[in-house]
Structures are given as C-alpha cells and as structure tokens.
C-alpha cells in the first residue's frame, strides 16, 4: 500500500524545505602547489574562467612580482596571467578556502615539497595531480606517492598533450583527467573545460599514469633520432614501436589499451616526440648531436622529466615484469637508459634497434605481458 496522497505531498514539501535550508556549496577556489611553467598554465586555464586561483611559490619576491605584474619574472615572462590569479610564498594562506588543490611540482621534488606543507593541507580537500613520472627512490607513480604522503582523500590525475605556453595562449588543447571517483573527474572537467581547453574523463588511473611517464622516455629516443639526422622514416618507426612498449607495460600493470591509445598515451607521446616545445625531445636531440648528459644538465634551467624517469621505469619493469631478456621486450626504454648512463652512444643504441629479431608486428598484449600474434589466434 502506498501512503495517502496528502501524506506524500506533505513529505515532499518537507524534504524540499529542508533542501532549501541547506547552505549552498562554496564557490570554486583553487590552490596550486608550484610556480613552474605548467603551474602557471593550469592557473591560467582556471583563471580564464574567473575562478580565484592562489599559487604557492617558494620565493616571496616571485609571489610579489606575479601579484604586481600578473606574470612570472622568469617563466613565460612575456605572457600575462588572468586577473583572478595571485601568488603567495606563505603556506598558511592558500589551502583553507580551497575547494581543489592542484599539485604541479616535478615528481622527483614532490616528497620534499609536500612534507613541510602537511600541517597546512586540509585532510579532505580533493587534489588534482598535474605531475607525470615515477619517483626514483620508491618507484612509485603519483597515484601511489600522493596517498602515502597526504593520506586518503579524493585524487585525480591530469595528463595529455598540453604544452604550457600553448595553454597560456589559449590555443586548443585536449587532456584527460583520471580518477577512481567519477564525480571528482566530472567536477574537475567542469571546472577547467572551456572552448579552448577540453578536459575528458577516465577511471583508468594506471593507464593515464603509465602513458604520462613512458612518453617522456620515448621522446628522448625520438630526439636522439633527430639529432643523429636519421630521417622521418626512422623517427616514425621508433615512435610507433615505443608506443607498443608503453602499451605493453601499461596493460601488464593493469591499464587499459584504450587509455594508452588515447590522449594520455599515444596523444601525449606524439606531442612530446614531435612538438618543438618539448624539453625531453630537445634533450634527446642534444644527446644525438654528441653532448653528454652532464653537459646538458649543466646549462638546463628546466626539468626534462624523462631523464630521471627512464632509469626508474627500467627498474620498475625489472621489479614487476616476469621472464628473461626484458631488454628484448622493451628495447627502446632499456636502450635509452643505457645511452643516458653513458654505456653506449646514441648511434650505437639506435643501430641495435635495427638488429632486433623480426617478428609479427600486430599482436594482442595479455595481462601477464605475453603476446599473441593476431593471425595465430
């Protein structure tokens, strides 16, 4: 038996009255940890929509310059930030009112950056990671590292082909946000998306993280190929086979093939391998032209994440993958690592790729990392 209609109407009226009495959700406000190129770019993306953004930077002088001139004194200093973007060097200020915290610090500096901030970061505020790579000391992806430092809270992870300068110039950009919480992914997408910045969503955190890490290593190899002057055919072949290695590792670790074929995998790889703004590609070009890692690092002011990620990726593969001769399963990743360590030259390493055993090109990747040729299934 259903309750009488008058009672139902009274119940609906009561519920509506209670709902109207609830306070509205707070307006969006973003706190960004970091003051580098991508921190500036993601601050601008939110700021262009009128969202109040506070960047936490290390230097009070940099914060003062941003607040006075609406631009960073060093990074992309020819481009202005939206008026809703401000900066501070005081860690007590940006987090209390924030509805979203964005972490935009290189992976290798994440631990040292966050530990002093722990007393100031509220325990339940959602956090979006814009960092890509693996921590060398722990072999953790950001999806493991952040909870180990900040505890349980809603997390999301942004990846995809997104050069900071183009974002600040409001050139068309498409990225993906992955989260175990579809609601948080949708909220982040709604907050950041605009006609010039499209933010797709995913639940495949592993796939997004693997793609964002491996693409920088592939870009180093692509840059070496360019630096050696090996031509377009070689470059296209190397990047394609590099994407196969990325897909193989991602699926083995639990990612989805569709994710690795999407914006955070193949998409980001193409941008990083062929884009003139790619730091990893430029680093590889200089290696290919004969410079050493030490020489390049000595005059570099920005981080090429792939240099440190490469060694960590090799160690992660050794730790998690079964079987022998992993260098035959991941020849580009392992070969790039050997070149960066100075164990062989770039020309020798790329020559070795041309001597790899021939096999079926198209195959299905199994969850255990094995292969099944498509025409033999």
C-alpha positions, 0 to 999 in steps of 0.5 A: 500500500502506498501512503495517502496522497496528502501524506506524500505531498506533505513529505515532499514539501518537507524534504524540499524545505529542508533542501532549501535550508541547506547552505549552498556549496562554496564557490570554486577556489583553487590552490596550486602547489608550484610556480613552474611553467605548467603551474602557471598554465593550469592557473591560467586555464582556471583563471580564464574562467574567473575562478580565484586561483592562489599559487604557492611559490617558494620565493616571496619576491616571485609571489610579489612580482606575479601579484604586481605584474600578473606574470612570472619574472622568469617563466613565460615572462612575456605572457600575462596571467588572468586577473583572478590569479595571485601568488603567495610564498606563505603556506598558511594562506592558500589551502583553507578556502580551497575547494581543489588543490592542484599539485604541479611540482616535478615528481622527483621534488614532490616528497620534499615539497609536500612534507613541510606543507602537511600541517597546512593541507586540509585532510579532505580537500580533493587534489588534482595531480598535474605531475607525470613520472615515477619517483626514483627512490620508491618507484612509485607513480603519483597515484601511489606517492600522493596517498602515502604522503597526504593520506586518503582523500579524493585524487585525480590525475591530469595528463595529455598533450598540453604544452604550457605556453600553448595553454597560456595562449589559449590555443586548443588543447585536449587532456584527460583527467583520471580518477577512481571517483567519477564525480571528482573527474566530472567536477574537475572537467567542469571546472577547467573545460572551456572552448579552448581547453577540453578536459575528458574523463577516465577511471583508468588511473594506471593507464593515464599514469603509465602513458604520462611517464613512458612518453617522456622516455620515448621522446628522448629516443625520438630526439636522439633520432633527430639529432643523429639526422636519421630521417622521418622514416626512422623517427616514425618507426621508433615512435610507433614501436615505443608506443607498443612498449608503453602499451605493453607495460601499461596493460601488464600493470593493469591499464587499459589499451584504450587509455594508452591509445588515447590522449594520455598515451599515444596523444601525449607521446606524439606531442612530446616526440614531435612538438618543438616545445618539448624539453625531453625531445630537445634533450634527446636531440642534444644527446644525438648531436654528441653532448653528454648528459652532464653537459646538458644538465649543466646549462638546463634551467628546466626539468626534462622529466624523462631523464630521471624517469627512464632509469626508474621505469627500467627498474620498475619493469625489472621489479614487476615484469616476469621472464628473461631478456626484458631488454628484448621486450622493451628495447627502446626504454632499456636502450635509452637508459643505457645511452643516458648512463653513458654505456653506449652512444646514441648511434650505437643504441639506435643501430641495435634497434635495427638488429632486433629479431623480426617478428609479427608486428600486430599482436594482442598484449595479455595481462601477464605481458605475453603476446599473441600474434593476431593471425595465430589466434 
